[in-house]
Amino acid sequence: MNILGFDSLLETSYGKTSVSANSLLTGLRIQHDDKWYIVGSACSNLGRNPHRIVNASPDEQDYKVLLLSALLLAGNNQKEKINLTLGFPFSTFNTHNSLAETFLSQKHFSIEYDTSLYIRDGKTERKIIEIDKFDCIPELTACVIGLKKEYKILEDNFLVVSLGFGTTEIGVVTEEGLNQRTTISVPGIIRCIQNFRDELEREYFIGFMTDNQLDKAFRKGNLLINRKLINIQKIRRDILQAFYKEYISDTIRSQISDRDFEKIEKIYICGGGANYTELMESFHIEFGKMVKIEKIAESDTLAAVGYYHNSQRIAGSSDSENVGIDLGNSSTYICFNT
């Protein structure tokens, strides 16, 4: 199994390009609807306005460009046939699922990409991706599959918390599976970034900084403004603690009963937000005396791993490559056969 990841960023690209990357992964430039787009690291390094619509619909340009980029990276050969699984948070699953199925039902994708960003005298090439079988499942379900198939967890009853950029999802898992009554979707780390922007603007002019740029500064704990390095550790701690209280703790209290907690053997925390020590501390303060808490080692990629294992399940006797794609709001991860 192999995992590749790139920032979920894109921007329309104009003019000639020159070598400024060392691989397809860091030099993604693809064509869609007669327009060229730089994607991921190439967009971070070369773009003037790297962006991504949070929780974009599958019929929007942002979603299609990122998905085609992920499919391009998933294919090892110039022509690839794959079994594919991807998904959405519970909050958008019902509206986005049918649109994704409509887009994927084309089955045949011809992707044009420009190699001149990472090869001297590079040219436009084409890769054909054919989808043999595909499935769309809720993102939290993928996390549960990843926990059971990849991490071989032993507990029958546990609470899983996925701290994503666009959405935070929470649910109790029993021997029968994910308990729908306890499944919760609330805003993700994007809400912290929005509050971070509001707090900064009280004191600084931050110009046209994008949510992605602020997200990176929020993760680092400092921000360069007018050539001065600003320490934002205290702001970050205050924002994350308030986010935990208002969107996680209060929601769990209202949706998951003491009766549910009596059965829970462990709390598993995944998603990019699990990397914030402030959030992990908050979980331990509230629940540490009641139940064991574990942050997943590769918390960012768990959903992609779950999608991959689901592709193995739907493959049956198919000999096509199995691929799972987590088209995240902050980062996109592709999990595929080694």
C-alpha positions as a Markdown table, in Angstrom:
| # | Residue | x | y | z |
|---|---|---|---|---|
| 1 | Met | 0.0 | 0.0 | 0.0 |
| 2 | Asn | 1.3 | 3.5 | -0.9 |
| 3 | Ile | 0.0 | 6.9 | 0.2 |
| 4 | Leu | 0.6 | 10.2 | -1.6 |
| 5 | Gly | -0.7 | 13.6 | -0.4 |
| 6 | Phe | -0.8 | 17.1 | -1.7 |
| 7 | Asp | -2.3 | 20.4 | -0.5 |
| 8 | Ser | -5.9 | 20.8 | -1.7 |
| 9 | Leu | -5.1 | 24.0 | -3.5 |
| 10 | Leu | -5.6 | 25.1 | -7.1 |
| 11 | Glu | -5.4 | 28.1 | -9.3 |
| 12 | Thr | -5.8 | 28.9 | -13.0 |
| 13 | Ser | -2.4 | 28.9 | -14.8 |
| 14 | Tyr | -1.4 | 31.1 | -17.7 |
| 15 | Gly | 1.6 | 31.4 | -19.9 |
| 16 | Lys | 4.7 | 29.2 | -20.3 |
| 17 | Thr | 6.1 | 27.2 | -17.4 |
| 18 | Ser | 9.7 | 26.3 | -16.5 |
| 19 | Val | 11.2 | 23.7 | -14.3 |
| 20 | Ser | 10.5 | 24.5 | -10.6 |
| 21 | Ala | 9.6 | 21.1 | -9.1 |
| 22 | Asn | 11.2 | 17.7 | -9.0 |
| 23 | Ser | 8.3 | 15.3 | -9.7 |
| 24 | Leu | 4.7 | 15.1 | -10.8 |
| 25 | Leu | 3.6 | 15.3 | -7.2 |
| 26 | Thr | 5.2 | 18.6 | -6.7 |
| 27 | Gly | 4.7 | 19.9 | -10.2 |
| 28 | Leu | 1.0 | 19.2 | -10.9 |
| 29 | Arg | -0.4 | 21.2 | -13.8 |
| 30 | Ile | -3.4 | 19.7 | -15.5 |
| 31 | Gln | -6.0 | 20.7 | -18.0 |
| 32 | His | -9.7 | 20.7 | -17.5 |
| 33 | Asp | -12.5 | 22.3 | -19.6 |
| 34 | Asp | -9.8 | 24.0 | -21.8 |
| 35 | Lys | -8.1 | 25.7 | -18.9 |
| 36 | Trp | -4.8 | 24.9 | -17.2 |
| 37 | Tyr | -4.6 | 24.6 | -13.4 |
| 38 | Ile | -1.6 | 24.3 | -11.0 |
| 39 | Val | -2.4 | 22.1 | -8.1 |
| 40 | Gly | -1.0 | 21.2 | -4.7 |
| 41 | Ser | 2.7 | 22.2 | -4.0 |
| 42 | Ala | 3.0 | 23.8 | -7.4 |
| 43 | Cys | 0.1 | 26.1 | -6.5 |
| 44 | Ser | 1.5 | 26.9 | -3.0 |
| 45 | Asn | 4.9 | 27.8 | -4.5 |
| 46 | Leu | 3.9 | 29.5 | -7.8 |
| 47 | Gly | 0.3 | 30.6 | -7.3 |
| 48 | Arg | -0.9 | 34.1 | -6.6 |
| 49 | Asn | -4.2 | 33.1 | -5.0 |
| 50 | Pro | -4.1 | 29.4 | -4.0 |
| 51 | His | -7.6 | 28.4 | -2.9 |
| 52 | Arg | -10.1 | 25.7 | -2.4 |
| 53 | Ile | -13.8 | 25.9 | -1.7 |
| 54 | Val | -14.5 | 24.2 | 1.6 |
| 55 | Asn | -16.8 | 21.1 | 1.1 |
| 56 | Ala | -17.2 | 21.9 | -2.6 |
| 57 | Ser | -19.9 | 20.0 | -4.5 |
| 58 | Pro | -18.8 | 17.4 | -7.1 |
| 59 | Asp | -20.3 | 19.5 | -9.8 |
| 60 | Glu | -18.0 | 22.4 | -9.0 |
| 61 | Gln | -14.7 | 23.1 | -10.8 |
| 62 | Asp | -12.6 | 22.9 | -7.6 |
| 63 | Tyr | -13.7 | 19.4 | -6.8 |
| 64 | Lys | -13.3 | 18.1 | -10.4 |
| 65 | Val | -9.7 | 19.5 | -10.8 |
| 66 | Leu | -8.6 | 18.1 | -7.4 |
| 67 | Leu | -10.2 | 14.7 | -8.2 |
| 68 | Leu | -8.6 | 14.5 | -11.6 |
| 69 | Ser | -5.2 | 15.4 | -10.1 |
| 70 | Ala | -5.6 | 12.6 | -7.5 |
| 71 | Leu | -6.6 | 10.1 | -10.3 |
| 72 | Leu | -3.5 | 11.2 | -12.3 |
| 73 | Leu | -1.2 | 10.4 | -9.3 |
| 74 | Ala | -3.0 | 7.1 | -8.6 |
| 75 | Gly | -2.2 | 5.7 | -12.0 |
| 76 | Asn | 1.2 | 4.1 | -12.3 |
| 77 | Asn | 1.0 | 3.6 | -16.0 |
| 78 | Gln | -0.2 | 5.6 | -19.0 |
| 79 | Lys | -3.4 | 3.6 | -19.0 |
| 80 | Glu | -4.8 | 2.4 | -15.7 |
| 81 | Lys | -8.0 | 0.6 | -14.7 |
| 82 | Ile | -9.0 | 1.1 | -11.0 |
| 83 | Asn | -11.5 | 0.3 | -8.4 |
| 84 | Leu | -12.2 | 3.6 | -6.6 |
| 85 | Thr | -13.7 | 4.6 | -3.3 |
| 86 | Leu | -14.2 | 8.2 | -2.0 |
| 87 | Gly | -16.6 | 9.9 | 0.3 |
| 88 | Phe | -18.1 | 12.9 | 2.1 |
| 89 | Pro | -18.9 | 13.9 | 5.7 |
| 90 | Phe | -22.3 | 12.9 | 6.9 |
| 91 | Ser | -23.4 | 16.6 | 6.7 |
| 92 | Thr | -23.0 | 16.7 | 2.9 |
| 93 | Phe | -23.2 | 13.0 | 2.0 |
| 94 | Asn | -26.8 | 12.9 | 0.9 |
| 95 | Thr | -26.5 | 15.9 | -1.4 |
| 96 | His | -23.0 | 15.2 | -2.8 |
| 97 | Asn | -23.2 | 11.4 | -3.2 |
| 98 | Ser | -25.5 | 11.3 | -6.2 |
| 99 | Leu | -23.5 | 14.1 | -7.9 |
| 100 | Ala | -20.2 | 12.2 | -7.4 |
| 101 | Glu | -21.8 | 9.1 | -8.8 |
| 102 | Thr | -23.0 | 11.0 | -11.9 |
| 103 | Phe | -19.5 | 12.3 | -12.5 |
| 104 | Leu | -17.7 | 9.0 | -11.9 |
| 105 | Ser | -20.2 | 7.1 | -14.0 |
| 106 | Gln | -18.3 | 8.4 | -17.0 |
| 107 | Lys | -15.9 | 5.6 | -16.2 |
| 108 | His | -13.3 | 6.9 | -18.6 |
| 109 | Phe | -11.1 | 9.9 | -17.8 |
| 110 | Ser | -8.5 | 11.3 | -20.2 |
| 111 | Ile | -6.3 | 13.6 | -18.2 |
| 112 | Glu | -3.9 | 16.0 | -19.9 |
| 113 | Tyr | -1.0 | 17.2 | -17.8 |
| 114 | Asp | 2.1 | 19.4 | -18.4 |
| 115 | Thr | 5.5 | 17.8 | -17.5 |
| 116 | Ser | 7.5 | 21.0 | -18.1 |
| 117 | Leu | 7.2 | 22.0 | -14.4 |
| 118 | Tyr | 9.5 | 19.1 | -13.5 |
| 119 | Ile | 11.2 | 18.0 | -16.7 |
| 120 | Arg | 13.5 | 20.1 | -18.9 |
| 121 | Asp | 11.9 | 20.4 | -22.3 |
| 122 | Gly | 8.8 | 18.7 | -20.9 |
| 123 | Lys | 5.6 | 18.5 | -22.9 |
| 124 | Thr | 1.9 | 17.9 | -22.6 |
| 125 | Glu | 1.1 | 14.2 | -21.9 |
| 126 | Arg | -2.1 | 12.3 | -21.5 |
| 127 | Lys | -3.1 | 9.5 | -19.0 |
| 128 | Ile | -6.2 | 7.4 | -19.4 |
| 129 | Ile | -7.9 | 6.3 | -16.2 |
| 130 | Glu | -10.7 | 3.8 | -16.4 |
| 131 | Ile | -12.9 | 3.2 | -13.4 |
| 132 | Asp | -13.9 | -0.5 | -13.2 |
| 133 | Lys | -16.0 | -0.3 | -9.9 |
| 134 | Phe | -16.6 | 2.7 | -7.6 |
| 135 | Asp | -18.3 | 3.4 | -4.3 |
| 136 | Cys | -19.0 | 6.5 | -2.2 |
| 137 | Ile | -19.2 | 6.0 | 1.6 |
| 138 | Pro | -19.4 | 8.5 | 4.5 |
| 139 | Glu | -16.0 | 9.7 | 5.7 |
| 140 | Leu | -16.5 | 8.6 | 9.3 |
| 141 | Thr | -17.4 | 5.1 | 8.0 |
| 142 | Ala | -14.0 | 5.1 | 6.1 |
| 143 | Cys | -12.2 | 6.0 | 9.4 |
| 144 | Val | -13.9 | 3.0 | 11.1 |
| 145 | Ile | -12.9 | 0.7 | 8.3 |
| 146 | Gly | -9.3 | 2.0 | 8.5 |
| 147 | Leu | -9.2 | 1.4 | 12.2 |
| 148 | Lys | -10.4 | -2.2 | 11.9 |
| 149 | Lys | -8.6 | -3.2 | 8.8 |
| 150 | Glu | -5.3 | -1.4 | 9.1 |
| 151 | Tyr | -4.8 | -0.8 | 12.8 |
| 152 | Lys | -6.5 | -4.1 | 13.8 |
| 153 | Ile | -8.1 | -2.5 | 16.9 |
| 154 | Leu | -9.4 | -5.0 | 19.5 |
| 155 | Glu | -12.3 | -3.0 | 21.0 |
| 156 | Asp | -15.9 | -3.8 | 19.9 |
| 157 | Asn | -17.3 | -0.5 | 21.3 |
| 158 | Phe | -15.5 | 2.8 | 20.9 |
| 159 | Leu | -16.0 | 6.4 | 20.1 |
| 160 | Val | -14.3 | 7.8 | 17.0 |
| 161 | Val | -13.6 | 11.5 | 16.5 |
| 162 | Ser | -12.5 | 12.8 | 13.1 |
| 163 | Leu | -11.1 | 16.4 | 13.4 |
| 164 | Gly | -11.2 | 17.5 | 9.8 |
| 165 | Phe | -10.6 | 20.9 | 8.3 |
| 166 | Gly | -14.1 | 21.4 | 6.9 |
| 167 | Thr | -16.0 | 19.1 | 9.3 |
| 168 | Thr | -15.6 | 17.4 | 12.6 |
| 169 | Glu | -17.4 | 14.1 | 12.8 |
| 170 | Ile | -18.1 | 12.0 | 15.9 |
| 171 | Gly | -19.8 | 8.6 | 16.3 |
| 172 | Val | -20.1 | 5.6 | 18.6 |
| 173 | Val | -19.2 | 2.3 | 17.1 |
| 174 | Thr | -20.5 | -1.0 | 18.5 |
| 175 | Glu | -20.3 | -4.6 | 17.4 |
| 176 | Glu | -23.1 | -3.9 | 15.0 |
| 177 | Gly | -21.3 | -1.0 | 13.4 |
| 178 | Leu | -21.5 | 2.8 | 13.5 |
| 179 | Asn | -24.5 | 3.9 | 15.6 |
| 180 | Gln | -26.4 | 6.4 | 13.4 |
| 181 | Arg | -28.2 | 7.9 | 16.5 |
| 182 | Thr | -24.8 | 9.1 | 17.9 |
| 183 | Thr | -23.4 | 10.3 | 14.6 |
| 184 | Ile | -22.5 | 14.0 | 14.8 |
| 185 | Ser | -21.3 | 16.5 | 12.2 |
| 186 | Val | -20.1 | 20.0 | 13.3 |
| 187 | Pro | -17.8 | 22.6 | 11.7 |
| 188 | Gly | -14.1 | 21.6 | 11.6 |
| 189 | Ile | -10.9 | 23.6 | 12.0 |
| 190 | Ile | -12.0 | 26.1 | 9.4 |
| 191 | Arg | -14.1 | 27.7 | 12.2 |
| 192 | Cys | -10.9 | 28.2 | 14.2 |
| 193 | Ile | -9.2 | 29.8 | 11.2 |
| 194 | Gln | -12.2 | 32.1 | 10.7 |
| 195 | Asn | -11.9 | 33.2 | 14.3 |
| 196 | Phe | -8.2 | 33.5 | 14.0 |
| 197 | Arg | -8.7 | 35.9 | 11.0 |
| 198 | Asp | -11.1 | 38.0 | 13.0 |
| 199 | Glu | -8.8 | 38.2 | 16.0 |
| 200 | Leu | -5.8 | 39.2 | 13.8 |
| 201 | Glu | -7.7 | 41.9 | 12.1 |
| 202 | Arg | -8.4 | 43.6 | 15.4 |
| 203 | Glu | -4.7 | 44.6 | 15.5 |
| 204 | Tyr | -3.0 | 43.9 | 12.1 |
| 205 | Phe | -3.7 | 44.5 | 8.4 |
| 206 | Ile | -3.4 | 41.0 | 6.9 |
| 207 | Gly | -4.3 | 42.0 | 3.4 |
| 208 | Phe | -5.7 | 39.2 | 1.2 |
| 209 | Met | -4.3 | 36.2 | 3.1 |
| 210 | Thr | -6.2 | 33.1 | 2.2 |
| 211 | Asp | -7.7 | 30.6 | 4.7 |
| 212 | Asn | -4.9 | 28.2 | 3.6 |
| 213 | Gln | -2.2 | 30.6 | 4.4 |
| 214 | Leu | -3.7 | 31.4 | 7.8 |
| 215 | Asp | -4.2 | 27.6 | 8.4 |
| 216 | Lys | -0.4 | 27.1 | 7.9 |
| 217 | Ala | 0.4 | 29.9 | 10.2 |
| 218 | Phe | -2.1 | 28.6 | 12.8 |
| 219 | Arg | -0.4 | 25.2 | 12.7 |
| 220 | Lys | 3.1 | 26.6 | 13.0 |
| 221 | Gly | 2.2 | 28.9 | 15.9 |
| 222 | Asn | 3.6 | 32.1 | 14.3 |
| 223 | Leu | 2.9 | 34.5 | 11.5 |
| 224 | Leu | 5.1 | 36.9 | 9.5 |
| 225 | Ile | 3.3 | 40.3 | 9.2 |
| 226 | Asn | 5.2 | 43.4 | 7.8 |
| 227 | Arg | 8.5 | 41.5 | 8.2 |
| 228 | Lys | 7.8 | 40.9 | 11.9 |
| 229 | Leu | 7.4 | 37.4 | 13.3 |
| 230 | Ile | 4.2 | 37.3 | 15.4 |
| 231 | Asn | 3.8 | 34.6 | 18.1 |
| 232 | Ile | 0.2 | 33.4 | 18.0 |
| 233 | Gln | 0.5 | 30.6 | 20.5 |
| 234 | Lys | -1.8 | 32.2 | 23.1 |
| 235 | Ile | -4.4 | 33.2 | 20.5 |
| 236 | Arg | -4.3 | 29.6 | 19.1 |
| 237 | Arg | -4.7 | 28.0 | 22.5 |
| 238 | Asp | -7.7 | 30.3 | 23.3 |
| 239 | Ile | -9.4 | 29.6 | 20.0 |
| 240 | Leu | -8.9 | 25.9 | 20.1 |
| 241 | Gln | -10.1 | 25.6 | 23.7 |
| 242 | Ala | -13.2 | 27.6 | 22.8 |
| 243 | Phe | -13.7 | 25.4 | 19.7 |
| 244 | Tyr | -13.5 | 22.3 | 21.7 |
| 245 | Lys | -16.0 | 23.5 | 24.3 |
| 246 | Glu | -18.6 | 24.8 | 21.9 |
| 247 | Tyr | -18.4 | 22.4 | 19.0 |
| 248 | Ile | -17.1 | 19.1 | 20.5 |
| 249 | Ser | -17.7 | 18.9 | 24.2 |
| 250 | Asp | -21.2 | 20.5 | 24.2 |
| 251 | Thr | -22.3 | 18.5 | 21.2 |
| 252 | Ile | -21.1 | 15.2 | 22.7 |
| 253 | Arg | -22.9 | 16.0 | 25.9 |
| 254 | Ser | -26.2 | 16.6 | 24.0 |
| 255 | Gln | -26.0 | 13.6 | 21.6 |
| 256 | Ile | -24.1 | 10.8 | 23.4 |
| 257 | Ser | -25.6 | 9.6 | 26.7 |
| 258 | Asp | -24.1 | 8.1 | 29.8 |
| 259 | Arg | -25.6 | 4.8 | 28.7 |
| 260 | Asp | -23.5 | 5.1 | 25.6 |
| 261 | Phe | -20.4 | 5.9 | 27.5 |
| 262 | Glu | -20.8 | 2.9 | 29.8 |
| 263 | Lys | -20.2 | 0.7 | 26.7 |
| 264 | Ile | -17.3 | 2.7 | 25.2 |
| 265 | Glu | -13.9 | 1.1 | 25.8 |
| 266 | Lys | -11.7 | 3.7 | 24.1 |
| 267 | Ile | -11.8 | 7.0 | 22.2 |
| 268 | Tyr | -9.9 | 7.1 | 18.9 |
| 269 | Ile | -9.0 | 10.5 | 17.5 |
| 270 | Cys | -8.0 | 11.1 | 13.9 |
| 271 | Gly | -8.0 | 13.8 | 11.2 |
| 272 | Gly | -5.6 | 16.7 | 10.8 |
| 273 | Gly | -6.9 | 18.4 | 14.0 |
| 274 | Ala | -5.6 | 15.6 | 16.1 |
| 275 | Asn | -2.1 | 17.1 | 15.6 |
| 276 | Tyr | -3.1 | 20.1 | 17.8 |
| 277 | Thr | -1.9 | 19.3 | 21.3 |
| 278 | Glu | -4.4 | 21.8 | 22.7 |
| 279 | Leu | -7.3 | 19.7 | 21.4 |
| 280 | Met | -5.8 | 16.4 | 22.6 |
| 281 | Glu | -5.2 | 18.0 | 26.1 |
| 282 | Ser | -8.9 | 19.0 | 26.2 |
| 283 | Phe | -10.0 | 15.5 | 25.4 |
| 284 | His | -7.8 | 14.1 | 28.2 |
| 285 | Ile | -9.0 | 16.7 | 30.7 |
| 286 | Glu | -12.7 | 15.8 | 30.0 |
| 287 | Phe | -12.6 | 12.1 | 29.4 |
| 288 | Gly | -9.2 | 10.8 | 30.6 |
| 289 | Lys | -10.4 | 9.6 | 33.9 |
| 290 | Met | -13.4 | 7.8 | 32.3 |
| 291 | Val | -12.0 | 6.1 | 29.2 |
| 292 | Lys | -8.7 | 5.5 | 27.4 |
| 293 | Ile | -7.9 | 8.0 | 24.6 |
| 294 | Glu | -5.7 | 7.3 | 21.6 |
| 295 | Lys | -4.6 | 9.5 | 18.8 |
| 296 | Ile | -4.1 | 7.6 | 15.6 |
| 297 | Ala | -0.4 | 7.6 | 14.5 |
| 298 | Glu | -1.1 | 8.6 | 10.9 |
| 299 | Ser | -4.2 | 10.5 | 11.8 |
| 300 | Asp | -4.3 | 12.6 | 8.6 |
| 301 | Thr | -4.5 | 9.6 | 6.2 |
| 302 | Leu | -6.9 | 7.2 | 8.1 |
| 303 | Ala | -9.9 | 8.0 | 5.9 |
| 304 | Ala | -7.9 | 7.4 | 2.7 |
| 305 | Val | -6.7 | 4.1 | 4.1 |
| 306 | Gly | -10.4 | 3.2 | 4.9 |
| 307 | Tyr | -11.5 | 4.1 | 1.4 |
| 308 | Tyr | -8.7 | 1.9 | 0.0 |
| 309 | His | -9.8 | -1.1 | 2.0 |
| 310 | Asn | -13.4 | -0.6 | 0.8 |
| 311 | Ser | -12.1 | -0.6 | -2.7 |
| 312 | Gln | -10.5 | -4.0 | -2.0 |
| 313 | Arg | -13.9 | -5.2 | -0.7 |
| 314 | Ile | -15.9 | -4.1 | -3.8 |
| 315 | Ala | -13.2 | -5.4 | -6.2 |
| 316 | Gly | -14.3 | -9.0 | -5.9 |
| 317 | Ser | -12.6 | -11.0 | -8.7 |
| 318 | Ser | -11.5 | -7.8 | -10.5 |
| 319 | Asp | -7.8 | -7.5 | -11.1 |
| 320 | Ser | -7.9 | -3.7 | -11.4 |
| 321 | Glu | -5.8 | -1.5 | -9.1 |
| 322 | Asn | -7.6 | -0.6 | -5.8 |
| 323 | Val | -7.6 | 3.1 | -4.9 |
| 324 | Gly | -9.0 | 5.2 | -2.1 |
| 325 | Ile | -9.1 | 9.0 | -2.3 |
| 326 | Asp | -9.7 | 11.4 | 0.6 |
| 327 | Leu | -10.4 | 14.7 | -1.2 |
| 328 | Gly | -9.9 | 16.8 | 1.9 |
| 329 | Asn | -10.5 | 20.5 | 2.4 |
| 330 | Ser | -6.9 | 21.0 | 3.6 |
| 331 | Ser | -5.0 | 18.1 | 2.0 |
| 332 | Thr | -5.8 | 15.3 | -0.4 |
| 333 | Tyr | -4.5 | 11.8 | 0.2 |
| 334 | Ile | -4.4 | 8.9 | -2.3 |
| 335 | Cys | -4.0 | 5.4 | -1.1 |
| 336 | Phe | -3.3 | 2.7 | -3.7 |
| 337 | Asn | -1.5 | -0.6 | -4.4 |
| 338 | Thr | 2.2 | -0.5 | -3.9 |
